[in-house]
Amino acid sequence: MDFINELKRRSSETKATRWVRFAIVALLYLGWVIWMQRAWLLIFLPLLYDIYITGFIPFTWWKHSKNKLVRNVMSWVDAIVYSLILVYFVFAFVGQNYQIPSSSLEKTLLTGDYLWVNKVVYGPRVPMTPIHFPLVHNTLFGCKSYLDSPSNSYRRLKGLRSVETGDIVVFNFPAGDTVASRFEESPKYYDLLVKEYGRERLHTDKATFGDIIYRPVDRRQNFVKRAIGLPGQRIKIVNDTIYIDGKALPFPENVQFNYVIAMPHPLSEDFIHELGITASDVQPMLYNEADKANIVSWMPGATMQSYLYGLPLTAEMIQRLTDEASMQAYIKFNQLFDMAGNLDGYLFPDGAVSKGWTLANYGGRDGILIPRKGLTVRLNEAAWLTYHRCIRNYEGHTDAYFKDGVAYIGGKPAATYTFAMDYYFMMGDNRDCSQDSRFWGFVPEDHIVGTPMFVLISIDNERSIFDGGIRWNRIFRSANPDKQ
């Protein structure tokens, strides 16, 4: 009875402003509980009432301390804790910033773009590693920024829509489940390192490769690509044109390919920068006379005095080089050079190159069927090569294997397999310089993070701050202009 009377007294003496603050927070919390579809979370509503109204739990004890230092320090601690809690919830359920680390989506997104990624569109995932530091991804001061336990199984809250063809999507790198710690930021992911150096060396040579560690789904490296193929669709590429279920997709406005160009004079650094080409992507092609003569013979308009360059270009950039820089000739790189040998062992799935697949002609006659939830496939050898990573790594059948023409799952022969998740086929707009699904396969639905909405700020790392280092014309620009 005394507690009830005290509760009434404290409630009646609470200022109106605190009641307003409590009402706002309570409504937001109730909305979040409904969104989460977890009624048991309502048990924390009385705690919010106590924090804002009654104050039985002395969270603000430090405000009454006679020690000024204690009050000052704790006021900062209080502000930081509240800020971190707010950031945690915003980053987990609303959206977060993301930096473009590579040129795979140029010219739609540029290296150095900082994006705001919207998680609400597809529905945010309930954090799989709920205990983590919110301002970093997977490391903090060289250590893990998260705890492996407790953990949650995959669950996605209701979003506004599903992934659509042409969406630019941020996702966790599917092949980033096992990583060599010294190569985690490198394009050479674990599977490629195994092919190049062998599994035994990777696990024994720590000086070179570091520790071999496992990353939970939501702690794997973030990638950003364009969604080309959706669950249940069949994809193939013929002479750079993508076909989905037999229908050609239009090229994104800023799609670019690698070309060899012939110029009557050297390209200046300023003109290269004006075109928006990263200096590291420009390759002067220096050959002996016999090799150069062979290349020039494929390029009408070029001469032995021409300066040859290899670089990625869009259609607009080709026009500018012709109109403003007197370009003599150009030809797609893969028309001059057979890249199959360089791709051998790297294209997805294993054995793709031996079938004649390349980046420009991919998928064979029938194309690749992208898995969807509920789809059943017959597990012959070709299907196993295509889907074994989905079965083993993404859907948890770690004991599955294929031997003597038979697939085994759970220790038993399996003639067919039914997928438990939807999958997507992702590609970059910088088609010849993008490590994407053509190399490491499908992206499972539980790896999808969100879609970038706009550019927060864009920094050109090849320029100083006072010499074009900040790309002012990109600030608040749409991050997915082809979807407008």
C-alpha positions as CSV (number, residue, x, y, z in Angstrom):
1,M,0.0,0.0,0.0
2,D,2.8,2.3,0.8
3,F,4.4,1.6,-2.6
4,I,1.1,2.5,-4.3
5,N,0.8,5.7,-2.4
6,E,4.4,6.6,-3.2
7,L,3.8,5.8,-6.9
8,K,0.8,8.1,-7.0
9,R,2.7,10.9,-5.2
10,R,5.7,10.8,-7.5
11,S,3.5,10.6,-10.6
12,S,1.4,13.6,-9.5
13,E,4.6,15.7,-8.8
14,T,6.2,15.0,-12.1
15,K,6.5,18.0,-14.4
16,A,4.4,18.1,-17.6
17,T,7.5,18.3,-19.8
18,R,8.6,14.9,-18.5
19,W,5.1,13.4,-19.1
20,V,5.4,14.7,-22.7
21,R,8.8,13.1,-23.1
22,F,7.6,9.8,-21.6
23,A,4.5,9.8,-24.0
24,I,6.7,10.3,-27.0
25,V,9.2,7.6,-26.0
26,A,6.4,5.2,-25.0
27,L,4.6,5.6,-28.3
28,L,7.9,5.0,-30.2
29,Y,8.6,2.0,-28.1
30,L,5.1,0.6,-28.6
31,G,5.4,1.0,-32.3
32,W,8.7,-0.8,-32.2
33,V,7.2,-3.7,-30.2
34,I,4.4,-4.0,-32.7
35,W,7.0,-4.0,-35.6
36,M,9.0,-6.6,-33.8
37,Q,5.9,-8.7,-33.2
38,R,7.2,-9.7,-29.8
39,A,4.6,-8.9,-27.0
40,W,7.0,-10.0,-24.3
41,L,9.0,-6.8,-24.9
42,L,6.2,-4.9,-23.2
43,I,7.7,-5.9,-19.8
44,F,10.2,-3.1,-20.3
45,L,7.5,-0.4,-20.5
46,P,7.3,0.0,-16.7
47,L,11.1,0.6,-16.7
48,L,10.6,3.5,-19.1
49,Y,7.8,4.8,-16.8
50,D,10.2,4.7,-13.9
51,I,13.0,6.4,-15.8
52,Y,10.9,9.3,-16.9
53,I,8.2,9.6,-14.2
54,T,8.7,7.9,-10.8
55,G,12.5,7.4,-10.5
56,F,12.4,4.5,-8.0
57,I,15.6,3.1,-9.6
58,P,18.3,5.8,-9.0
59,F,19.7,6.1,-12.5
60,T,20.4,9.8,-11.9
61,W,22.0,9.4,-8.4
62,W,25.0,11.3,-9.5
63,K,23.0,14.5,-9.9
64,H,22.7,14.7,-6.2
65,S,26.3,14.1,-5.5
66,K,28.2,16.8,-3.5
67,N,31.3,16.0,-5.5
68,K,31.5,18.3,-8.6
69,L,33.9,16.0,-10.4
70,V,31.5,13.0,-10.0
71,R,28.7,15.2,-11.4
72,N,30.7,16.4,-14.4
73,V,32.1,12.9,-15.3
74,M,28.8,11.2,-14.9
75,S,27.0,13.8,-16.9
76,W,29.3,12.9,-19.8
77,V,28.9,9.2,-19.2
78,D,25.1,9.6,-19.1
79,A,25.1,11.5,-22.4
80,I,27.4,9.0,-24.1
81,V,25.3,6.0,-23.0
82,Y,22.1,7.6,-24.2
83,S,23.7,8.5,-27.5
84,L,25.1,5.0,-28.0
85,I,21.7,3.4,-27.3
86,L,20.1,5.8,-29.8
87,V,22.7,5.1,-32.4
88,Y,22.4,1.3,-31.8
89,F,18.7,1.4,-32.5
90,V,18.9,3.8,-35.5
91,F,21.8,1.8,-37.1
92,A,20.0,-1.6,-36.4
93,F,16.5,-0.7,-37.5
94,V,16.5,2.5,-39.6
95,G,19.7,2.9,-41.5
96,Q,23.4,3.7,-41.3
97,N,26.3,5.3,-43.2
98,Y,28.4,3.3,-45.6
99,Q,31.6,4.2,-47.5
100,I,32.2,3.1,-51.1
101,P,35.6,1.4,-51.0
102,S,36.1,0.4,-54.7
103,S,35.3,1.4,-58.2
104,S,32.9,-1.6,-58.9
105,L,29.8,0.7,-59.3
106,E,31.4,3.6,-61.0
107,K,30.1,5.8,-62.5
108,T,26.9,5.5,-60.5
109,L,28.7,5.5,-57.2
110,L,32.3,6.7,-56.8
111,T,35.1,5.6,-54.6
112,G,35.0,7.9,-51.6
113,D,31.2,8.3,-51.6
114,Y,29.7,8.1,-48.1
115,L,26.1,6.9,-48.4
116,W,23.0,6.7,-46.2
117,V,21.7,3.2,-46.4
118,N,18.0,2.7,-45.8
119,K,17.2,-0.5,-43.9
120,V,13.4,0.1,-43.7
121,V,12.8,-0.4,-47.4
122,Y,13.5,-4.2,-47.4
123,G,12.8,-4.5,-43.7
124,P,15.7,-4.5,-41.2
125,R,17.1,-7.7,-39.8
126,V,16.8,-8.4,-36.1
127,P,20.5,-8.1,-35.1
128,M,22.1,-11.6,-35.2
129,T,24.9,-10.5,-32.9
130,P,22.8,-8.2,-30.6
131,I,25.7,-7.3,-28.3
132,H,28.1,-5.1,-30.4
133,F,29.6,-1.7,-30.4
134,P,27.3,0.4,-32.7
135,L,29.8,2.8,-34.4
136,V,32.1,0.1,-35.9
137,H,31.5,-3.0,-38.0
138,N,33.4,-6.0,-36.8
139,T,36.6,-4.7,-35.2
140,L,37.5,-2.1,-32.5
141,F,41.1,-1.3,-31.7
142,G,42.2,-4.6,-33.4
143,C,39.7,-6.7,-31.4
144,K,36.2,-8.0,-32.2
145,S,33.6,-5.3,-31.7
146,Y,30.9,-7.9,-30.9
147,L,30.1,-11.0,-28.8
148,D,29.4,-14.3,-30.5
149,S,26.9,-15.1,-27.8
150,P,24.1,-14.5,-27.3
151,S,23.0,-14.7,-30.9
152,N,19.7,-14.6,-32.8
153,S,18.6,-16.7,-35.8
154,Y,17.8,-14.8,-39.0
155,R,14.5,-12.8,-38.9
156,R,13.6,-9.8,-41.0
157,L,11.0,-7.2,-40.0
158,K,8.3,-6.1,-42.4
159,G,9.6,-3.7,-45.0
160,L,8.1,-1.5,-47.6
161,R,8.9,-3.8,-50.5
162,S,11.3,-6.6,-51.6
163,V,14.4,-6.2,-53.7
164,E,13.7,-5.2,-57.3
165,T,15.7,-5.6,-60.5
166,G,18.1,-2.7,-60.8
167,D,18.2,-1.8,-57.1
168,I,21.6,-0.9,-55.7
169,V,21.9,-3.1,-52.6
170,V,24.2,-3.2,-49.7
171,F,24.8,-6.7,-48.4
172,N,27.2,-8.7,-46.3
173,F,29.8,-10.5,-48.4
174,P,28.6,-14.1,-48.7
175,A,32.0,-15.6,-49.2
176,G,33.2,-13.7,-46.1
177,D,32.1,-16.3,-43.6
178,T,35.7,-17.6,-43.1
179,V,38.5,-15.0,-43.4
180,A,42.2,-14.8,-43.1
181,S,42.6,-11.9,-40.8
182,R,45.4,-10.3,-42.7
183,F,43.4,-10.4,-45.9
184,E,40.0,-9.4,-44.7
185,E,40.1,-6.0,-46.4
186,S,41.7,-7.6,-49.6
187,P,39.9,-8.7,-52.7
188,K,41.5,-12.1,-52.1
189,Y,38.9,-13.7,-49.9
190,Y,39.4,-17.1,-48.2
191,D,38.2,-19.3,-51.0
192,L,40.6,-17.6,-53.5
193,L,43.5,-17.9,-51.1
194,V,42.8,-21.6,-50.7
195,K,42.9,-22.1,-54.4
196,E,46.1,-20.1,-54.7
197,Y,48.1,-21.3,-51.6
198,G,46.3,-24.4,-50.4
199,R,44.3,-24.8,-47.2
200,E,47.2,-26.2,-45.1
201,R,49.4,-23.2,-45.6
202,L,46.6,-20.8,-44.8
203,H,46.0,-22.4,-41.5
204,T,49.7,-22.8,-40.6
205,D,51.4,-19.6,-42.0
206,K,50.0,-17.1,-39.5
207,A,52.8,-14.6,-40.3
208,T,51.5,-14.2,-43.8
209,F,47.7,-14.8,-43.4
210,G,47.0,-14.2,-39.8
211,D,44.4,-16.1,-37.9
212,I,41.6,-18.0,-39.7
213,I,38.4,-16.7,-38.1
214,Y,34.6,-17.1,-38.7
215,R,32.4,-14.1,-39.1
216,P,28.6,-14.2,-38.3
217,V,26.4,-13.1,-41.1
218,D,25.8,-9.5,-39.9
219,R,29.5,-9.0,-39.1
220,R,30.8,-9.9,-42.6
221,Q,32.3,-7.2,-44.8
222,N,29.7,-4.9,-46.5
223,F,29.5,-4.9,-50.3
224,V,27.4,-2.8,-52.6
225,K,26.3,-4.0,-56.1
226,R,23.3,-3.8,-58.4
227,A,20.6,-6.5,-58.1
228,I,20.5,-8.1,-61.6
229,G,18.8,-11.4,-61.0
230,L,16.0,-12.1,-58.5
231,P,14.9,-15.4,-56.9
232,G,13.7,-18.0,-59.3
233,Q,14.9,-16.2,-62.4
234,R,17.4,-17.5,-64.9
235,I,20.4,-15.3,-65.9
236,K,22.9,-15.4,-68.7
237,I,25.2,-12.8,-70.4
238,V,25.7,-12.7,-74.1
239,N,28.3,-10.2,-75.5
240,D,27.9,-8.1,-72.3
241,T,24.1,-8.0,-72.6
242,I,22.3,-9.5,-69.6
243,Y,19.3,-11.7,-70.3
244,I,16.8,-12.5,-67.5
245,D,14.4,-15.4,-68.4
246,G,15.4,-14.8,-72.0
247,K,14.6,-11.0,-72.0
248,A,17.5,-8.5,-72.4
249,L,18.0,-6.0,-69.7
250,P,18.8,-2.4,-70.6
251,F,22.2,-1.2,-69.6
252,P,22.3,1.1,-66.5
253,E,22.9,4.7,-67.6
254,N,26.5,4.8,-66.3
255,V,27.6,1.2,-67.1
256,Q,31.2,1.1,-68.2
257,F,33.6,-1.5,-69.7
258,N,37.3,-1.7,-70.1
259,Y,38.6,-0.4,-73.4
260,V,41.9,0.0,-75.2
261,I,42.1,3.5,-76.8
262,A,44.5,5.1,-79.2
263,M,45.4,8.8,-78.7
264,P,47.5,11.1,-80.9
265,H,49.0,12.6,-77.7
266,P,49.4,11.5,-74.0
267,L,46.4,11.9,-71.7
268,S,46.9,14.6,-69.2
269,E,46.1,14.0,-65.5
270,D,43.7,16.9,-65.4
271,F,41.7,15.5,-68.3
272,I,41.6,12.1,-66.8
273,H,40.3,13.6,-63.6
274,E,37.7,15.6,-65.5
275,L,36.5,12.4,-67.0
276,G,36.1,11.0,-63.5
277,I,38.6,8.2,-64.0
278,T,40.6,7.0,-61.0
279,A,44.3,7.4,-61.8
280,S,45.0,3.8,-60.8
281,D,42.5,2.6,-63.4
282,V,44.5,4.1,-66.3
283,Q,47.0,1.7,-67.7
284,P,49.5,3.0,-70.4
285,M,50.0,0.0,-72.7
286,L,53.7,-0.2,-73.5
287,Y,54.6,-3.0,-76.0
288,N,57.4,-3.8,-78.3
289,E,56.9,-2.9,-82.0
290,A,55.6,-6.3,-83.1
291,D,52.9,-6.5,-80.3
292,K,51.9,-2.9,-80.8
293,A,51.6,-3.4,-84.6
294,N,49.3,-6.4,-83.8
295,I,47.1,-4.3,-81.5
296,V,47.0,-1.3,-84.0
297,S,45.9,-3.7,-86.8
298,W,42.6,-4.3,-84.8
299,M,42.0,-0.5,-84.4
300,P,41.3,1.3,-87.6
301,G,42.5,4.9,-87.2
302,A,45.3,4.1,-84.8
303,T,49.0,4.3,-85.9
304,M,52.3,3.1,-84.6
305,Q,52.8,6.6,-83.2
306,S,49.6,6.4,-81.2
307,Y,49.6,6.4,-77.4
308,L,47.7,3.3,-76.2
309,Y,45.8,3.2,-72.9
310,G,43.7,0.6,-71.1
311,L,40.9,2.2,-69.0
312,P,37.2,1.9,-68.0
313,L,34.8,4.1,-70.0
314,T,31.1,4.8,-70.3
315,A,29.4,5.8,-73.6
316,E,29.5,9.4,-72.5
317,M,33.2,9.3,-71.8
318,I,33.9,7.7,-75.2
319,Q,32.1,10.6,-76.8
320,R,34.0,13.2,-74.8
321,L,37.4,11.5,-75.7
322,T,36.4,11.7,-79.3
323,D,35.1,15.3,-79.3
324,E,37.5,16.9,-76.9
325,A,40.7,14.8,-77.1
326,S,40.7,13.6,-80.7
327,M,40.7,9.9,-79.8
328,Q,41.7,8.0,-82.9
329,A,40.2,4.6,-82.1
330,Y,38.9,2.3,-79.4
331,I,38.1,-1.3,-78.9
332,K,36.8,-3.4,-76.0
333,F,39.6,-5.0,-74.0
334,N,38.2,-8.5,-74.2
335,Q,38.0,-8.3,-77.9
336,L,41.8,-7.9,-78.0
337,F,42.8,-10.2,-75.2
338,D,41.6,-13.6,-74.2
339,M,40.9,-13.2,-70.5
340,A,39.9,-16.9,-69.9
341,G,43.3,-17.9,-68.7
342,N,43.3,-15.2,-66.1
343,L,39.8,-16.1,-64.9
344,D,40.5,-19.9,-64.8
345,G,39.6,-21.2,-61.3
346,Y,38.0,-17.9,-60.3
347,L,34.6,-17.7,-62.1
348,F,31.6,-19.1,-60.4
349,P,30.8,-22.0,-60.4
350,D,33.9,-24.2,-60.6
351,G,34.5,-25.3,-64.1
352,A,32.8,-22.3,-65.7
353,V,35.9,-21.3,-67.7
354,S,36.4,-24.8,-69.1
355,K,32.8,-24.4,-70.5
356,G,33.9,-21.2,-72.3
357,W,32.3,-18.8,-69.9
358,T,33.8,-15.3,-69.5
359,L,32.7,-12.0,-67.9
360,A,31.1,-10.9,-71.2
361,N,29.6,-14.3,-72.1
362,Y,28.4,-16.1,-69.0
363,G,25.9,-18.8,-68.1
364,G,26.1,-21.0,-71.2
365,R,23.2,-21.8,-73.4
366,D,20.6,-22.1,-70.6
367,G,21.9,-19.7,-68.1
368,I,22.0,-20.1,-64.3
369,L,18.8,-20.6,-62.3
370,I,18.8,-18.4,-59.2
371,P,17.5,-20.2,-56.1
372,R,14.2,-19.1,-54.5
373,K,12.6,-20.3,-51.3
374,G,10.7,-23.5,-51.9
375,L,12.4,-24.2,-55.2
376,T,13.5,-27.9,-55.6
377,V,16.4,-28.9,-57.8
378,R,17.8,-32.3,-58.8
379,L,21.3,-32.7,-57.3
380,N,23.4,-33.9,-60.2
381,E,27.1,-32.9,-60.5
382,A,26.4,-29.6,-62.3
383,A,23.8,-28.6,-59.7
384,W,26.1,-29.5,-56.9
385,L,28.9,-27.3,-58.3
386,T,26.4,-24.4,-58.6
387,Y,24.5,-24.8,-55.3
388,H,26.7,-26.5,-52.8
389,R,27.7,-23.3,-51.1
390,C,24.0,-22.4,-50.7
391,I,23.3,-25.8,-49.2
392,R,26.4,-26.0,-46.9
393,N,27.3,-22.5,-46.0
394,Y,24.1,-20.5,-46.1
395,E,21.5,-23.1,-45.2
396,G,23.5,-24.9,-42.5
397,H,24.0,-28.4,-43.9
398,T,27.7,-28.3,-43.1
399,D,28.0,-32.1,-43.4
400,A,26.7,-32.2,-47.0
401,Y,29.0,-33.6,-49.7
402,F,29.0,-35.1,-53.2
403,K,30.7,-38.4,-54.0
404,D,30.5,-40.8,-56.9
405,G,27.7,-38.9,-58.5
406,V,25.5,-38.8,-55.4
407,A,24.8,-35.9,-53.0
408,Y,24.7,-36.7,-49.3
409,I,22.9,-34.4,-46.8
410,G,22.7,-35.3,-43.1
411,G,24.5,-38.5,-43.9
412,K,21.8,-39.7,-46.3
413,P,21.7,-39.8,-50.1
414,A,19.7,-36.8,-51.5
415,A,18.4,-36.8,-55.0
416,T,16.9,-33.4,-54.7
417,Y,17.2,-30.3,-52.5
418,T,14.6,-27.6,-51.6
419,F,15.9,-24.2,-50.8
420,A,15.0,-22.5,-47.5
421,M,15.8,-18.9,-48.6
422,D,15.6,-16.6,-51.5
423,Y,18.8,-15.6,-53.4
424,Y,20.0,-12.8,-55.6
425,F,22.5,-12.3,-58.4
426,M,24.5,-9.1,-57.9
427,M,26.8,-7.2,-60.4
428,G,28.7,-4.0,-60.5
429,D,28.2,-1.3,-63.2
430,N,31.9,-1.2,-63.8
431,R,31.4,-4.6,-65.5
432,D,35.0,-5.6,-66.2
433,C,36.4,-4.4,-62.9
434,S,33.8,-5.8,-60.5
435,Q,34.2,-8.7,-58.2
436,D,30.6,-9.8,-58.0
437,S,28.3,-12.8,-58.3
438,R,30.1,-13.9,-61.5
439,F,33.0,-14.8,-59.1
440,W,31.5,-15.8,-55.8
441,G,27.9,-16.7,-56.6
442,F,24.5,-15.9,-55.1
443,V,23.6,-13.5,-52.2
444,P,21.3,-15.1,-49.7
445,E,18.3,-13.0,-48.4
446,D,19.7,-13.1,-44.8
447,H,22.8,-11.1,-46.1
448,I,20.8,-8.2,-47.4
449,V,21.4,-5.0,-45.4
450,G,19.5,-2.3,-47.2
451,T,19.6,0.1,-50.2
452,P,21.5,3.3,-50.4
453,M,19.3,6.4,-50.6
454,F,21.7,9.3,-51.1
455,V,25.3,10.5,-50.9
456,L,26.1,12.1,-47.6
457,I,29.4,13.4,-48.8
458,S,32.0,12.4,-51.4
459,I,35.7,12.7,-51.0
460,D,38.2,12.3,-53.8
461,N,41.3,10.7,-52.2
462,E,43.4,11.6,-55.2
463,R,42.9,15.3,-54.6
464,S,43.6,17.6,-51.6
465,I,40.7,19.2,-49.7
466,F,41.6,22.5,-51.3
467,D,41.9,21.1,-54.8
468,G,38.7,19.3,-55.5
469,G,39.0,16.8,-52.7
470,I,35.4,17.3,-51.8
471,R,32.9,16.5,-54.6
472,W,30.4,19.2,-53.7
473,N,28.1,18.3,-56.6
474,R,27.5,14.8,-55.2
475,I,26.3,15.8,-51.7
476,F,22.7,14.6,-51.1
477,R,22.6,13.3,-54.7
478,S,20.5,10.1,-55.2
479,A,22.6,6.9,-54.8
480,N,20.4,5.0,-57.2
481,P,19.5,7.4,-60.1
482,D,18.4,4.5,-62.4
483,K,15.5,3.8,-60.1
484,Q,14.1,7.3,-60.1
